[in-house]
Amino acid sequence: FIGYVDAAMPLFEKTGIADSLDGGVIALSGPKDVTGFLTALGALRLWAREPKVKMSKLS
């Protein structure tokens, strides 16, 4: 999971990933959002990403 503030968006745009951010990339607009972010970390995995990983390339 990645927590980010608006100031990080230009970095996402520069690297070409701004349009493909998924549920594991969580905007933090203030200190209260950190609690929700930490709760999301408890999920440990973002299962929707699993099919995108090609295990043969990792071996």
Buried (B, 14 or more C-beta within 10 A) or exposed (E): BEBBEEEBEEEBEEEEEBEEBEEBBBBBEEEEBEEEBEEBEEEEEEEEEEEEEEEEEEE
